[in-house]
């Protein structure tokens, strides 16, 4: 199999920095894949991407060395299996709120005897080589999202499920669950307490803590203990770059950034 930079970073105790794709475009995927990222995630949940867009984007990500991931629209074995068959080496699963849902996610990502994933000689086998089947159960990362207070309350049960490699904090939905405005709400006591609880739980269970953020907050997230950090997306990077170019063209200073990811 090809190298897996994201897992290599985790094994070394170093932060893996990633990018996010929400535009259904292989051109966008190629630009992001050529950057020096540890992983690139194709977002089928909230982006404009569906499965027919995702698999050529996964092919394109292989131009670079980043680990290809998919965020699926829901915790459903059909789309999880198809995303893995298309070339994803990790699955981010939204709205995992309890142990049973975490167990279902692991089952969908693992071949027997560790799970119920169906085998077929699809493009991921041709991509990764003849040893894919032998290594897939330890290579594919299962990454449930912790993004509600229900999930935070059941955190130890989720983190203790065998096969959960990381959890991924969705700050917007977590904020909504707390009654806050969507986004990174650092400084809000309830948000900070929930994030601290997640980080403490991950350390206790030796599970990687991941999060969605922006470049301005990345160093803070590393200092907090996150080791999987999405620093930008194609839409955010494009929007910010065009805004800055227009400001410069008008003789204005570039914008002072907020903590918004959107």
C-alpha positions as CSV (number, residue, x, y, z in Angstrom):
1,X,0.0,0.0,0.0
2,X,1.0,3.6,-0.5
3,X,2.2,5.6,2.5
4,X,-0.4,7.2,4.8
5,X,0.9,10.6,6.0
6,X,-2.0,11.2,8.4
7,X,-1.4,8.0,10.3
8,X,2.4,8.6,10.2
9,X,1.8,11.9,11.9
10,X,-0.4,10.4,14.5
11,X,2.1,7.6,15.3
12,X,4.8,10.2,15.8
13,X,2.6,12.3,18.1
14,X,2.6,15.2,15.6
15,X,-0.4,17.2,14.3
16,X,-1.7,16.1,10.9
17,X,-2.9,19.2,9.0
18,X,-5.6,18.8,6.3
19,X,-7.7,20.5,3.7
20,X,-11.4,20.2,2.8
21,X,-13.2,19.9,-0.5
22,X,-16.7,21.1,-0.9
23,X,-16.7,22.2,-4.5
24,X,-17.5,19.3,-6.9
25,X,-14.4,19.7,-9.1
26,X,-11.4,17.7,-9.9
27,X,-9.6,21.0,-10.7
28,X,-10.2,22.2,-7.2
29,X,-9.1,18.8,-5.9
30,X,-5.9,18.9,-7.9
31,X,-4.9,22.3,-6.6
32,X,-5.5,21.3,-3.0
33,X,-3.9,17.9,-3.4
34,X,-0.7,19.6,-4.7
35,X,-0.3,21.5,-1.4
36,X,1.8,20.1,1.4
37,X,-1.1,18.6,3.4
38,X,-1.3,15.4,5.4
39,X,-4.9,14.6,4.4
40,X,-7.6,15.9,2.1
41,X,-11.2,15.3,2.9
42,X,-14.0,15.2,0.3
43,X,-17.2,16.4,1.9
44,X,-20.3,14.6,0.8
45,X,-22.3,15.8,3.8
46,X,-22.4,19.6,3.6
47,X,-20.5,20.4,0.4
48,X,-22.1,20.4,-3.1
49,X,-20.5,17.0,-3.7
50,X,-22.3,13.7,-4.3
51,X,-20.9,10.2,-4.9
52,X,-20.5,10.6,-8.7
53,X,-18.4,13.7,-8.0
54,X,-16.5,12.2,-5.1
55,X,-14.8,9.2,-6.8
56,X,-13.0,11.2,-9.5
57,X,-12.0,13.7,-6.8
58,X,-10.5,10.9,-4.8
59,X,-8.6,9.8,-7.9
60,X,-7.3,13.3,-8.3
61,X,-6.1,13.6,-4.7
62,X,-3.7,10.7,-5.5
63,X,-1.7,13.2,-7.6
64,X,-0.2,14.3,-4.2
65,X,0.8,12.3,-1.2
66,X,-2.1,13.3,1.2
67,X,-4.3,10.7,2.8
68,X,-7.7,10.8,1.1
69,X,-10.7,11.0,3.4
70,X,-14.5,11.3,2.9
71,X,-17.0,12.8,5.2
72,X,-20.2,10.8,4.5
73,X,-23.6,12.3,4.7
74,X,-24.7,9.9,7.4
75,X,-23.8,6.9,9.4
76,X,-25.0,4.4,6.8
77,X,-23.0,1.4,5.6
78,X,-23.9,1.7,1.9
79,X,-22.3,5.1,1.4
80,X,-19.4,4.3,3.8
81,X,-18.6,1.1,1.7
82,X,-18.8,2.9,-1.6
83,X,-16.6,5.7,-0.4
84,X,-14.0,3.2,0.8
85,X,-14.2,1.3,-2.5
86,X,-13.7,4.6,-4.3
87,X,-10.4,5.2,-2.5
88,X,-11.0,6.8,0.8
89,X,-8.6,5.7,3.5
90,X,-10.6,7.2,6.3
91,X,-14.2,8.0,6.9
92,X,-15.5,10.9,8.9
93,X,-19.0,10.1,10.2
94,X,-21.3,12.9,11.3
95,X,-23.6,13.0,14.4
96,X,-22.3,9.9,16.2
97,X,-24.0,10.3,19.6
98,X,-23.6,7.0,21.5
99,X,-21.7,3.7,21.6
100,X,-24.1,1.9,19.3
101,X,-23.7,4.4,16.6
102,X,-19.9,4.3,17.0
103,X,-19.9,0.5,16.8
104,X,-22.0,0.7,13.6
105,X,-19.5,3.1,12.0
106,X,-16.6,0.7,12.8
107,X,-18.6,-2.3,11.5
108,X,-19.2,-0.5,8.2
109,X,-15.4,0.3,7.8
110,X,-13.9,-3.0,8.6
111,X,-13.8,-6.4,6.8
112,X,-14.7,-9.5,8.8
113,X,-14.0,-10.6,11.5
114,X,-13.7,-7.0,12.7
115,X,-16.7,-5.7,10.8
116,X,-19.2,-6.3,8.0
117,X,-17.7,-4.3,5.1
118,X,-18.3,-6.1,1.7
119,X,-15.3,-6.8,-0.4
120,X,-15.0,-6.1,-4.1
121,X,-11.9,-5.6,-6.3
122,X,-12.8,-2.0,-7.0
123,X,-10.5,1.0,-7.7
124,X,-9.1,1.2,-4.1
125,X,-7.6,-2.3,-4.6
126,X,-6.0,-1.3,-7.9
127,X,-4.9,1.9,-6.3
128,X,-3.3,0.5,-3.2
129,X,-2.1,-2.9,-4.5
130,X,-2.6,-6.6,-3.8
131,X,-1.9,-6.2,-0.1
132,X,-4.9,-3.9,0.4
133,X,-7.2,-6.5,1.9
134,X,-4.6,-7.7,4.3
135,X,-4.0,-4.1,5.6
136,X,-7.3,-2.3,5.2
137,X,-8.6,-3.0,8.7
138,X,-5.6,-1.3,10.2
139,X,-5.1,1.4,7.5
140,X,-8.6,2.8,7.2
141,X,-9.3,5.4,9.9
142,X,-12.7,5.4,11.5
143,X,-13.5,9.0,12.7
144,X,-16.8,9.7,14.3
145,X,-17.8,13.3,14.8
146,X,-18.5,14.5,18.3
147,X,-20.7,17.5,17.7
148,X,-23.6,17.4,20.2
149,X,-23.9,17.5,24.0
150,X,-25.4,14.0,23.8
151,X,-22.2,12.8,22.3
152,X,-20.1,14.7,24.9
153,X,-22.2,13.0,27.6
154,X,-21.6,9.6,26.1
155,X,-17.9,10.4,25.2
156,X,-16.3,7.6,27.2
157,X,-18.6,5.0,25.6
158,X,-17.8,6.3,22.1
159,X,-14.1,6.5,22.7
160,X,-13.9,3.0,24.2
161,X,-15.3,1.3,21.1
162,X,-12.5,-0.9,19.5
163,X,-11.6,0.5,16.1
164,X,-12.4,4.2,16.7
165,X,-9.1,5.8,15.6
166,X,-10.0,9.5,16.1
167,X,-13.0,11.7,16.9
168,X,-13.6,14.9,15.0
169,X,-15.1,18.0,16.7
170,X,-17.7,19.8,14.6
171,X,-17.5,23.2,16.3
172,X,-20.6,24.7,14.5
173,X,-23.0,21.9,15.4
174,X,-21.4,21.6,18.9
175,X,-22.1,25.3,19.4
176,X,-25.7,25.0,18.2
177,X,-26.2,22.1,20.6
178,X,-24.9,24.5,23.4
179,X,-27.3,27.3,22.3
180,X,-24.5,29.4,20.8
181,X,-24.0,30.9,17.3
182,X,-22.5,28.4,14.9
183,X,-18.7,28.5,14.7
184,X,-15.6,28.5,16.8
185,X,-16.7,29.9,20.1
186,X,-13.5,30.0,22.0
187,X,-13.9,32.1,25.2
188,X,-17.5,30.9,25.7
189,X,-17.3,28.9,29.0
190,X,-19.7,26.1,27.8
191,X,-17.9,25.7,24.5
192,X,-14.4,25.7,26.1
193,X,-15.6,23.2,28.7
194,X,-17.0,20.8,26.1
195,X,-13.8,21.0,24.0
196,X,-11.7,20.4,27.2
197,X,-13.8,17.4,28.0
198,X,-13.3,15.9,24.6
199,X,-9.6,16.4,24.7
200,X,-9.3,14.9,28.1
201,X,-11.4,11.9,27.0
202,X,-9.2,11.4,23.9
203,X,-6.0,11.5,26.0
204,X,-7.5,9.0,28.5
205,X,-8.5,6.5,25.7
206,X,-5.5,7.1,23.5
207,X,-7.7,8.3,20.6
208,X,-6.7,11.1,18.3
209,X,-8.6,14.4,18.7
210,X,-9.5,16.1,15.5
211,X,-11.3,19.3,14.7
212,X,-12.5,21.7,11.9
213,X,-11.0,25.1,12.3
214,X,-9.3,28.0,10.5
215,X,-5.6,28.9,10.0
216,X,-5.8,31.6,12.7
217,X,-6.7,29.1,15.3
218,X,-4.5,26.2,14.2
219,X,-1.6,26.9,16.6
220,X,-4.1,27.2,19.5
221,X,-5.7,23.9,18.6
222,X,-2.2,22.2,18.5
223,X,-1.4,23.6,21.9
224,X,-4.7,22.3,23.2
225,X,-3.8,18.8,22.1
226,X,-5.6,18.3,18.8
227,X,-3.6,16.1,16.4
228,X,-6.0,16.2,13.3
229,X,-6.7,19.7,12.2
230,X,-8.5,20.9,9.1
231,X,-7.0,24.3,8.5
232,X,-9.1,25.5,5.5
233,X,-11.4,24.4,2.7
234,X,-11.5,25.1,-1.0
235,X,-14.4,27.5,-0.6
236,X,-12.9,29.4,2.3
237,X,-9.4,29.7,0.7
238,X,-10.9,30.9,-2.6
239,X,-13.2,33.4,-0.8
240,X,-10.4,34.8,1.3
241,X,-7.9,35.1,-1.5
242,X,-10.4,36.9,-3.8
243,X,-11.4,39.2,-1.0
244,X,-7.8,40.1,-0.2
245,X,-6.9,40.6,-3.9
246,X,-9.9,43.0,-4.3
247,X,-8.9,44.9,-1.2
248,X,-5.3,45.3,-2.4
249,X,-6.6,46.4,-5.9
250,X,-8.6,49.1,-4.2
251,X,-5.7,50.2,-2.1
252,X,-7.2,48.8,1.1
253,X,-5.6,46.6,3.8
254,X,-6.5,42.9,3.8
255,X,-9.3,42.0,6.1
256,X,-8.8,41.2,9.7
257,X,-10.0,37.6,9.9
258,X,-12.6,36.3,12.3
259,X,-12.8,32.8,13.6
260,X,-15.5,31.9,11.1
261,X,-15.0,28.8,8.9
262,X,-17.5,29.9,6.3
